[in-house]
Amino acid sequence: MSGFKKFLMRGNLVELAVAVVIGATFSGLVQALVKDLITPLIAAITGGSEPDFSAYVFTINGAKFMYGDFVNQLLSFLIIASVVYWLVVLPMSRVISFFDRNKESTEKKCPECLSDIPMAARRCAFCTAVLSESSEVTTSS
């Protein structure tokens, strides 16, 4: 029983549970934004009602292919993806780059293989080239 308790109390499991709850809540928020604001805005711009393709079907040898619902879901996905990109990803990447702009570099490029290595490294961990103080590579045997 103590092993199960340790499993439940591990940091990764708790963090994952919090991420799932926040993700589900965020999903509802984005879907409401798209349904209540973005889709009516698109309808207002195009001058019609909200787009609905669910009635679109075609028949081959008596089999009905109801592709309209797929088109609705595809458009919904594209709208949600663009809203998430423009309202969440792009602003967050700008905020992160703003905070990281004055951050001192802790890595340098190996002049031999161009891998990132720590500033204090005397030998590249990837190509094993010996580095001098001026970051010049000397060959090792």
ZALUM-590057 format. One line per field, with one value per residue: residue number from 1; x, y, z of N, C-alpha, C, CB in turn. Coordinates in Angstrom, 1 decimal. Glycine has a CB too. Layout:
# ZALUM-590057
pos = [NUM / ...]
n.c1 = [X / ...]
n.c2 = [Y / ...]
n.c3 = [Z / ...]
ca.c1 = [X / ...]
ca.c2 = [Y / ...]
ca.c3 = [Z / ...]
c.c1 = [X / ...]
c.c2 = [Y / ...]
c.c3 = [Z / ...]
cb.c1 = [X / ...]
cb.c2 = [Y / ...]
cb.c3 = [Z / ...]
//
This chain:
# ZALUM-590057
pos = [1 / 2 / 3 / 4 / 5 / 6 / 7 / 8 / 9 / 10 / 11 / 12 / 13 / 14 / 15 / 16 / 17 / 18 / 19 / 20 / 21 / 22 / 23 / 24 / 25 / 26 / 27 / 28 / 29 / 30 / 31 / 32 / 33 / 34 / 35 / 36 / 37 / 38 / 39 / 40 / 41 / 42 / 43 / 44 / 45 / 46 / 47 / 48 / 49 / 50 / 51 / 52 / 53 / 54 / 55 / 56 / 57 / 58 / 59 / 60 / 61 / 62 / 63 / 64 / 65 / 66 / 67 / 68 / 69 / 70 / 71 / 72 / 73 / 74 / 75 / 76 / 77 / 78 / 79 / 80 / 81 / 82 / 83 / 84 / 85 / 86 / 87 / 88 / 89 / 90 / 91 / 92 / 93 / 94 / 95 / 96 / 97 / 98 / 99 / 100 / 101 / 102 / 103 / 104 / 105 / 106 / 107 / 108 / 109 / 110 / 111 / 112 / 113 / 114 / 115 / 116 / 117 / 118 / 119 / 120 / 121 / 122 / 123 / 124 / 125 / 126 / 127 / 128 / 129 / 130 / 131 / 132 / 133 / 134 / 135 / 136 / 137 / 138 / 139 / 140 / 141]
n.c1 = [0.8 / 2.0 / 3.7 / 1.9 / 0.8 / 3.2 / 3.4 / 1.1 / 1.7 / 3.9 / 5.6 / 5.4 / 3.0 / 1.0 / 1.5 / 0.8 / -1.9 / -2.9 / -2.3 / -4.0 / -6.5 / -6.4 / -6.0 / -8.4 / -10.2 / -9.2 / -9.6 / -12.5 / -12.8 / -11.6 / -13.1 / -15.6 / -15.0 / -14.5 / -17.0 / -18.9 / -17.9 / -15.9 / -16.9 / -19.5 / -18.5 / -17.2 / -19.4 / -20.7 / -18.9 / -18.9 / -21.4 / -23.6 / -25.3 / -24.1 / -21.7 / -22.7 / -22.3 / -23.4 / -25.4 / -24.5 / -24.0 / -23.0 / -23.7 / -22.7 / -23.3 / -25.5 / -24.5 / -24.3 / -22.3 / -21.6 / -20.1 / -20.3 / -20.4 / -17.8 / -16.5 / -17.5 / -16.3 / -13.6 / -13.3 / -13.9 / -11.7 / -9.6 / -10.2 / -10.1 / -7.4 / -6.1 / -7.0 / -5.9 / -3.2 / -2.8 / -3.8 / -2.7 / -0.2 / 1.6 / 1.6 / 2.7 / 5.2 / 6.4 / 6.5 / 8.1 / 10.5 / 11.0 / 11.7 / 13.9 / 15.8 / 17.9 / 19.3 / 22.1 / 24.3 / 24.8 / 26.0 / 28.1 / 28.9 / 30.4 / 33.2 / 33.9 / 31.9 / 29.6 / 27.8 / 25.9 / 27.6 / 28.7 / 29.9 / 32.3 / 33.5 / 36.2 / 36.5 / 34.7 / 31.6 / 30.4 / 31.8 / 34.3 / 36.4 / 39.2 / 39.1 / 40.4 / 41.2 / 40.3 / 38.3 / 39.1 / 39.6 / 41.6 / 43.1 / 42.7 / 44.3]
n.c2 = [-1.2 / 1.2 / 1.7 / 2.3 / 4.6 / 6.2 / 6.3 / 7.8 / 10.2 / 11.2 / 13.9 / 14.2 / 13.0 / 14.4 / 17.0 / 16.3 / 15.7 / 18.2 / 19.6 / 18.3 / 19.1 / 21.9 / 22.1 / 21.0 / 22.9 / 25.2 / 24.4 / 24.4 / 27.2 / 28.2 / 27.0 / 28.2 / 30.9 / 30.8 / 29.8 / 31.7 / 34.2 / 34.4 / 32.8 / 34.1 / 36.6 / 36.0 / 35.3 / 37.8 / 39.3 / 38.0 / 38.4 / 36.6 / 33.9 / 31.8 / 29.5 / 26.3 / 23.1 / 20.6 / 19.3 / 18.5 / 15.9 / 13.0 / 10.4 / 7.1 / 4.3 / 3.7 / 4.1 / 6.5 / 9.3 / 11.4 / 14.1 / 16.6 / 17.1 / 16.5 / 18.6 / 20.7 / 20.2 / 20.3 / 23.0 / 24.1 / 23.2 / 24.4 / 27.1 / 27.2 / 26.5 / 28.6 / 30.7 / 30.0 / 30.1 / 32.9 / 34.3 / 33.1 / 31.5 / 33.1 / 35.7 / 34.7 / 33.7 / 36.0 / 37.3 / 35.6 / 35.8 / 38.4 / 38.4 / 36.8 / 38.2 / 39.6 / 37.7 / 36.0 / 34.1 / 30.6 / 28.7 / 27.7 / 27.5 / 24.7 / 25.0 / 23.0 / 20.9 / 22.3 / 22.0 / 22.7 / 23.6 / 23.7 / 26.8 / 26.7 / 24.4 / 22.3 / 20.4 / 19.1 / 17.5 / 16.1 / 15.8 / 15.4 / 17.2 / 19.1 / 22.1 / 25.4 / 28.3 / 30.5 / 29.4 / 27.9 / 25.0 / 22.2 / 19.4 / 16.1 / 13.1]
n.c3 = [0.0 / 0.6 / -1.5 / -3.5 / -2.5 / -2.6 / -5.4 / -6.1 / -4.9 / -6.2 / -7.8 / -10.6 / -11.4 / -10.0 / -11.2 / -13.8 / -13.5 / -12.8 / -15.1 / -17.0 / -16.0 / -16.2 / -18.9 / -19.9 / -19.0 / -20.3 / -22.9 / -23.1 / -22.7 / -25.0 / -27.0 / -26.4 / -27.0 / -29.7 / -30.7 / -29.7 / -30.3 / -32.5 / -34.7 / -35.1 / -35.8 / -38.2 / -39.7 / -39.7 / -41.2 / -43.7 / -44.4 / -44.2 / -42.7 / -39.9 / -40.9 / -42.0 / -42.8 / -42.5 / -43.9 / -46.3 / -48.5 / -50.4 / -52.8 / -53.6 / -55.3 / -53.7 / -51.2 / -48.6 / -48.2 / -45.8 / -45.8 / -45.0 / -42.2 / -41.5 / -42.8 / -41.3 / -38.8 / -39.5 / -40.3 / -37.8 / -36.3 / -37.7 / -37.2 / -34.4 / -34.0 / -35.2 / -33.6 / -31.1 / -31.8 / -32.5 / -30.3 / -28.0 / -28.4 / -30.0 / -28.5 / -26.0 / -26.8 / -27.5 / -25.0 / -23.6 / -25.1 / -24.5 / -21.8 / -21.9 / -23.3 / -22.1 / -20.9 / -19.8 / -21.7 / -21.4 / -22.8 / -25.6 / -29.1 / -30.5 / -32.4 / -34.2 / -34.6 / -34.3 / -32.2 / -29.2 / -26.3 / -22.8 / -21.5 / -20.0 / -20.9 / -21.9 / -23.7 / -26.4 / -25.9 / -27.9 / -30.3 / -29.3 / -29.6 / -28.7 / -26.9 / -26.9 / -25.0 / -26.5 / -27.9 / -30.1 / -32.0 / -31.3 / -32.7 / -31.4 / -30.6]
ca.c1 = [0.0 / 2.9 / 4.2 / 0.8 / 0.8 / 4.3 / 3.1 / 0.2 / 2.2 / 5.0 / 5.4 / 5.0 / 1.6 / 0.2 / 1.6 / 0.0 / -3.4 / -3.2 / -2.2 / -5.2 / -7.7 / -6.2 / -6.2 / -9.8 / -10.8 / -8.8 / -10.3 / -13.8 / -12.7 / -11.3 / -14.3 / -16.6 / -14.5 / -14.7 / -18.4 / -19.7 / -17.3 / -15.2 / -17.8 / -20.5 / -17.7 / -17.0 / -20.7 / -21.0 / -18.0 / -19.3 / -22.8 / -24.5 / -25.5 / -23.0 / -21.6 / -23.1 / -22.2 / -23.7 / -26.4 / -23.8 / -23.8 / -23.0 / -24.1 / -22.1 / -23.9 / -26.5 / -23.9 / -24.3 / -21.1 / -22.0 / -18.9 / -20.5 / -20.0 / -16.3 / -16.1 / -17.7 / -15.2 / -12.3 / -13.3 / -13.8 / -10.4 / -8.7 / -10.5 / -9.6 / -6.0 / -5.6 / -7.2 / -4.9 / -1.9 / -2.7 / -4.1 / -1.9 / 1.2 / 2.4 / 1.9 / 3.5 / 6.5 / 6.9 / 6.7 / 9.3 / 11.7 / 11.3 / 12.4 / 15.2 / 16.7 / 19.1 / 19.8 / 23.5 / 24.4 / 25.6 / 26.5 / 28.7 / 29.0 / 31.7 / 33.5 / 34.2 / 30.7 / 28.5 / 26.9 / 25.9 / 28.4 / 28.8 / 30.9 / 33.5 / 33.9 / 37.5 / 36.4 / 33.3 / 31.0 / 29.8 / 32.9 / 35.5 / 37.4 / 39.8 / 38.9 / 41.3 / 40.6 / 39.7 / 37.3 / 39.6 / 39.7 / 42.8 / 42.8 / 43.2 / 44.6]
ca.c2 = [0.0 / 2.4 / 1.9 / 3.0 / 6.0 / 7.0 / 6.6 / 8.9 / 11.5 / 11.7 / 15.2 / 14.2 / 12.6 / 15.6 / 18.0 / 15.8 / 15.9 / 19.7 / 20.0 / 17.8 / 19.9 / 23.2 / 21.9 / 20.8 / 24.2 / 26.0 / 23.9 / 25.0 / 28.6 / 28.5 / 26.7 / 29.3 / 32.1 / 30.6 / 29.6 / 32.9 / 35.5 / 34.4 / 32.4 / 35.2 / 37.7 / 35.6 / 35.4 / 39.2 / 39.8 / 37.4 / 38.9 / 35.5 / 33.2 / 31.0 / 28.4 / 25.0 / 22.2 / 19.3 / 18.7 / 18.1 / 14.5 / 12.5 / 8.9 / 6.2 / 2.9 / 3.6 / 4.4 / 7.9 / 9.8 / 12.6 / 14.8 / 18.0 / 17.2 / 16.5 / 19.9 / 21.6 / 19.9 / 20.8 / 24.4 / 24.4 / 22.9 / 25.5 / 28.4 / 27.1 / 26.5 / 30.0 / 31.6 / 29.6 / 30.6 / 34.3 / 34.8 / 32.4 / 31.1 / 34.3 / 36.6 / 34.0 / 33.6 / 37.4 / 37.6 / 34.8 / 36.4 / 39.7 / 38.1 / 36.1 / 39.0 / 40.0 / 36.5 / 35.7 / 32.8 / 29.6 / 27.7 / 28.2 / 26.5 / 24.0 / 25.4 / 21.9 / 20.3 / 23.3 / 21.6 / 23.6 / 23.0 / 24.7 / 27.8 / 26.3 / 23.1 / 22.3 / 19.4 / 19.0 / 16.2 / 15.4 / 15.4 / 15.3 / 18.2 / 19.9 / 23.6 / 26.3 / 29.5 / 31.3 / 28.5 / 27.3 / 23.6 / 21.6 / 18.0 / 15.2 / 11.8]
ca.c3 = [0.0 / 0.7 / -2.9 / -4.3 / -2.0 / -3.2 / -6.8 / -6.2 / -4.4 / -7.0 / -8.4 / -12.0 / -11.4 / -9.6 / -12.2 / -14.9 / -13.2 / -12.8 / -16.5 / -17.6 / -15.5 / -16.8 / -20.3 / -20.2 / -18.8 / -21.4 / -24.1 / -23.0 / -22.9 / -26.4 / -27.8 / -26.2 / -27.7 / -31.2 / -30.9 / -29.3 / -30.8 / -33.7 / -35.7 / -35.5 / -36.5 / -39.6 / -40.4 / -40.0 / -42.3 / -45.0 / -44.7 / -44.2 / -41.3 / -39.5 / -41.9 / -41.6 / -44.0 / -42.1 / -44.8 / -47.5 / -48.7 / -51.8 / -52.8 / -54.5 / -55.3 / -52.6 / -49.9 / -48.4 / -47.6 / -45.2 / -45.6 / -44.4 / -40.8 / -41.5 / -43.2 / -40.1 / -37.8 / -40.1 / -40.2 / -36.4 / -35.9 / -38.2 / -36.5 / -33.0 / -34.1 / -35.5 / -32.4 / -30.1 / -32.2 / -32.5 / -29.0 / -26.9 / -28.7 / -30.4 / -27.4 / -25.0 / -27.3 / -27.4 / -23.6 / -23.2 / -25.7 / -23.8 / -20.6 / -22.2 / -24.2 / -21.4 / -20.2 / -20.1 / -22.4 / -20.6 / -23.8 / -26.8 / -30.1 / -30.8 / -33.8 / -35.0 / -35.0 / -34.1 / -31.1 / -28.0 / -25.2 / -21.7 / -21.7 / -19.3 / -21.4 / -22.5 / -24.7 / -26.9 / -25.6 / -29.1 / -31.3 / -28.5 / -30.0 / -27.6 / -27.1 / -26.2 / -24.3 / -27.5 / -28.5 / -31.3 / -31.8 / -31.6 / -32.9 / -30.4 / -31.2]
c.c1 = [0.9 / 3.5 / 3.2 / 0.7 / 1.9 / 4.1 / 2.2 / 0.7 / 3.4 / 4.6 / 4.9 / 3.5 / 0.7 / 0.3 / 0.8 / -1.5 / -3.8 / -3.2 / -3.5 / -6.4 / -7.6 / -6.5 / -7.6 / -10.6 / -10.5 / -9.4 / -11.7 / -13.8 / -12.5 / -12.5 / -15.4 / -16.2 / -14.8 / -16.2 / -19.2 / -19.2 / -16.8 / -16.1 / -18.9 / -19.8 / -17.5 / -18.3 / -21.0 / -20.1 / -18.5 / -20.7 / -23.8 / -24.7 / -24.2 / -22.9 / -21.9 / -23.2 / -22.7 / -24.7 / -25.7 / -23.5 / -23.6 / -23.2 / -23.3 / -22.6 / -24.8 / -25.8 / -23.8 / -23.0 / -21.5 / -20.7 / -19.1 / -20.1 / -18.5 / -15.8 / -16.3 / -16.6 / -13.9 / -12.2 / -13.2 / -12.4 / -9.5 / -8.9 / -9.9 / -8.0 / -5.4 / -5.9 / -6.2 / -3.5 / -1.8 / -3.0 / -3.3 / -0.5 / 2.0 / 2.6 / 2.8 / 5.0 / 7.2 / 7.3 / 8.0 / 10.5 / 12.0 / 12.0 / 13.7 / 16.2 / 18.0 / 19.7 / 21.2 / 23.6 / 25.3 / 26.2 / 27.2 / 28.7 / 30.4 / 32.0 / 33.8 / 32.8 / 29.4 / 27.5 / 27.0 / 26.6 / 28.5 / 30.0 / 32.3 / 34.1 / 35.3 / 37.5 / 34.9 / 32.8 / 30.5 / 30.9 / 34.2 / 36.7 / 37.9 / 39.6 / 39.9 / 40.6 / 39.8 / 38.7 / 37.8 / 39.8 / 41.1 / 42.5 / 43.4 / 43.4 / 43.9]
c.c2 = [1.3 / 2.7 / 2.6 / 4.4 / 6.8 / 7.3 / 7.7 / 10.2 / 12.0 / 13.0 / 15.1 / 13.8 / 13.7 / 16.7 / 17.6 / 16.0 / 17.4 / 20.1 / 19.5 / 18.7 / 21.3 / 23.1 / 21.7 / 22.1 / 25.1 / 25.7 / 24.5 / 26.5 / 28.9 / 28.1 / 27.7 / 30.5 / 31.9 / 30.5 / 31.0 / 34.2 / 35.4 / 33.9 / 33.4 / 36.3 / 37.3 / 35.7 / 36.9 / 39.8 / 39.3 / 37.8 / 37.8 / 35.0 / 32.4 / 29.8 / 27.1 / 24.1 / 20.8 / 18.6 / 18.2 / 16.6 / 14.1 / 11.0 / 8.2 / 4.8 / 2.7 / 3.9 / 5.9 / 8.3 / 11.2 / 13.4 / 16.2 / 18.2 / 17.3 / 17.9 / 20.9 / 21.4 / 20.4 / 22.3 / 24.8 / 24.3 / 24.1 / 26.8 / 28.3 / 27.2 / 27.9 / 30.9 / 31.3 / 30.2 / 32.1 / 34.9 / 34.2 / 32.2 / 32.3 / 35.3 / 36.0 / 34.0 / 35.0 / 37.7 / 36.8 / 35.4 / 37.7 / 39.5 / 37.5 / 37.0 / 39.4 / 38.9 / 36.2 / 34.3 / 31.9 / 28.6 / 28.5 / 27.1 / 26.0 / 24.4 / 24.2 / 21.2 / 21.1 / 22.9 / 22.6 / 22.9 / 24.1 / 25.6 / 27.4 / 25.0 / 23.3 / 21.3 / 19.2 / 17.6 / 15.4 / 14.9 / 15.2 / 16.2 / 18.9 / 21.4 / 24.4 / 27.4 / 30.3 / 30.5 / 27.9 / 25.8 / 23.1 / 20.1 / 17.2 / 13.9 / 10.7]
c.c3 = [0.0 / -0.7 / -3.7 / -3.8 / -2.5 / -4.6 / -6.9 / -5.8 / -5.2 / -7.7 / -9.8 / -12.2 / -11.1 / -10.6 / -13.5 / -14.7 / -13.3 / -14.3 / -17.3 / -17.2 / -16.2 / -18.3 / -20.7 / -20.0 / -19.9 / -22.7 / -24.2 / -23.2 / -24.4 / -27.3 / -27.6 / -27.0 / -29.2 / -31.5 / -30.7 / -29.9 / -32.2 / -34.9 / -36.1 / -36.2 / -37.9 / -40.3 / -40.7 / -41.1 / -43.6 / -45.3 / -44.7 / -42.7 / -41.1 / -40.4 / -41.3 / -42.8 / -43.6 / -43.0 / -46.1 / -47.5 / -50.2 / -51.7 / -53.9 / -54.3 / -54.1 / -51.2 / -49.8 / -47.7 / -47.1 / -44.8 / -45.0 / -43.0 / -40.6 / -41.8 / -42.0 / -39.1 / -38.2 / -39.9 / -38.7 / -35.9 / -36.4 / -37.5 / -35.1 / -33.0 / -34.3 / -34.3 / -31.3 / -30.5 / -32.1 / -31.1 / -27.8 / -27.3 / -29.0 / -29.3 / -26.3 / -25.5 / -27.3 / -25.9 / -23.2 / -23.8 / -25.0 / -22.6 / -20.8 / -22.9 / -23.4 / -20.6 / -20.7 / -20.7 / -21.5 / -21.5 / -24.9 / -27.8 / -30.3 / -32.2 / -34.7 / -35.5 / -34.8 / -33.1 / -30.0 / -26.9 / -24.1 / -22.0 / -21.1 / -19.9 / -22.1 / -23.6 / -25.1 / -26.5 / -26.8 / -30.0 / -30.6 / -28.9 / -28.8 / -27.9 / -26.3 / -25.7 / -25.3 / -28.4 / -29.9 / -31.0 / -32.2 / -31.8 / -31.8 / -31.1 / -30.5]
cb.c1 = [-0.9 / 4.0 / 4.5 / -0.5 / 0.8 / 5.6 / 2.5 / -1.0 / 2.6 / 5.4 / 6.7 / 5.8 / 1.3 / 0.7 / 3.1 / 0.3 / -3.7 / -2.2 / -1.0 / -5.5 / -7.7 / -4.8 / -5.4 / -10.4 / -10.4 / -7.2 / -10.4 / -14.4 / -11.6 / -10.0 / -14.8 / -16.8 / -13.0 / -14.1 / -19.0 / -19.7 / -16.3 / -14.0 / -18.5 / -21.2 / -16.4 / -16.5 / -21.8 / -20.7 / -16.6 / -19.1 / -22.8 / -24.1 / -26.7 / -23.1 / -20.1 / -24.5 / -20.7 / -24.3 / -27.5 / -22.5 / -25.0 / -21.7 / -25.6 / -20.5 / -22.8 / -27.0 / -22.5 / -25.5 / -19.9 / -22.8 / -18.2 / -22.0 / -20.6 / -15.8 / -16.9 / -19.1 / -15.2 / -12.1 / -14.5 / -14.8 / -9.9 / -9.0 / -12.0 / -10.1 / -5.5 / -6.3 / -8.6 / -4.8 / -1.6 / -3.7 / -5.5 / -2.6 / 1.2 / 1.7 / 0.6 / 3.0 / 6.6 / 6.0 / 5.5 / 9.1 / 11.4 / 9.9 / 11.5 / 14.9 / 16.0 / 18.7 / 18.9 / 24.4 / 25.1 / 24.6 / 25.4 / 30.2 / 28.5 / 31.6 / 34.8 / 35.0 / 30.5 / 27.9 / 27.2 / 24.5 / 29.8 / 29.0 / 30.5 / 33.2 / 32.9 / 38.6 / 37.0 / 33.2 / 29.9 / 28.9 / 33.0 / 36.0 / 37.0 / 41.3 / 37.4 / 42.5 / 41.6 / 40.8 / 36.0 / 41.0 / 38.7 / 43.9 / 43.3 / 42.2 / 46.1]
cb.c2 = [0.0 / 2.2 / 0.6 / 2.2 / 6.0 / 6.1 / 5.3 / 8.6 / 11.3 / 10.7 / 16.0 / 13.1 / 11.4 / 16.1 / 18.2 / 14.4 / 15.4 / 20.5 / 19.4 / 16.4 / 20.0 / 23.8 / 20.7 / 19.8 / 24.7 / 26.0 / 22.4 / 24.7 / 29.2 / 27.7 / 25.3 / 29.5 / 32.3 / 29.2 / 28.6 / 33.0 / 36.0 / 33.4 / 31.1 / 35.7 / 37.9 / 34.1 / 34.8 / 40.0 / 39.4 / 35.9 / 39.5 / 34.4 / 32.3 / 30.5 / 28.4 / 25.0 / 22.1 / 19.4 / 19.6 / 18.9 / 13.6 / 12.8 / 8.7 / 6.3 / 1.9 / 2.2 / 3.8 / 8.3 / 9.9 / 12.4 / 14.9 / 18.3 / 16.1 / 15.5 / 20.4 / 21.2 / 18.4 / 20.3 / 25.0 / 23.6 / 21.6 / 25.6 / 28.7 / 25.8 / 25.5 / 30.5 / 31.3 / 28.1 / 30.3 / 34.9 / 34.7 / 31.1 / 30.1 / 35.0 / 37.0 / 32.6 / 33.0 / 38.4 / 37.2 / 33.3 / 36.6 / 40.4 / 37.2 / 34.9 / 40.2 / 41.1 / 35.3 / 35.9 / 32.9 / 28.9 / 26.8 / 28.7 / 27.2 / 22.4 / 26.2 / 20.8 / 19.0 / 23.6 / 20.2 / 24.0 / 22.5 / 24.0 / 29.2 / 26.1 / 22.5 / 22.0 / 18.0 / 19.2 / 16.4 / 16.4 / 16.4 / 13.8 / 19.2 / 19.5 / 24.0 / 26.8 / 30.3 / 31.9 / 29.2 / 27.9 / 22.9 / 21.8 / 17.6 / 15.1 / 11.5]
cb.c3 = [1.2 / 1.7 / -3.5 / -4.1 / -0.4 / -3.0 / -7.4 / -5.4 / -2.9 / -8.1 / -8.4 / -12.8 / -10.5 / -8.2 / -12.6 / -15.2 / -11.8 / -12.0 / -17.2 / -17.2 / -14.0 / -16.5 / -20.8 / -19.3 / -17.4 / -21.5 / -24.2 / -21.6 / -22.0 / -26.9 / -27.4 / -24.7 / -27.5 / -31.6 / -30.0 / -27.8 / -29.9 / -33.6 / -35.3 / -34.3 / -35.7 / -39.6 / -39.5 / -38.7 / -42.0 / -44.9 / -46.0 / -45.1 / -41.3 / -38.0 / -42.4 / -40.9 / -44.4 / -40.7 / -45.1 / -47.7 / -48.1 / -52.6 / -52.9 / -54.4 / -55.3 / -52.6 / -49.8 / -47.6 / -48.6 / -43.9 / -47.0 / -44.6 / -39.9 / -42.5 / -44.4 / -39.5 / -37.5 / -41.5 / -40.8 / -35.6 / -36.4 / -39.7 / -36.5 / -32.4 / -35.2 / -36.7 / -31.9 / -29.9 / -33.7 / -33.5 / -28.7 / -26.6 / -29.8 / -31.6 / -26.7 / -24.7 / -28.7 / -27.9 / -22.7 / -23.7 / -27.2 / -23.5 / -19.7 / -23.0 / -24.7 / -20.4 / -20.4 / -18.9 / -23.8 / -19.6 / -24.3 / -26.5 / -31.5 / -30.6 / -33.7 / -34.3 / -34.1 / -35.4 / -30.6 / -27.6 / -25.6 / -20.4 / -21.0 / -17.9 / -22.4 / -21.5 / -24.3 / -28.4 / -24.6 / -29.8 / -32.4 / -28.5 / -31.1 / -27.3 / -26.7 / -27.2 / -23.6 / -28.5 / -28.8 / -31.7 / -32.7 / -30.5 / -34.3 / -29.2 / -31.2]
//
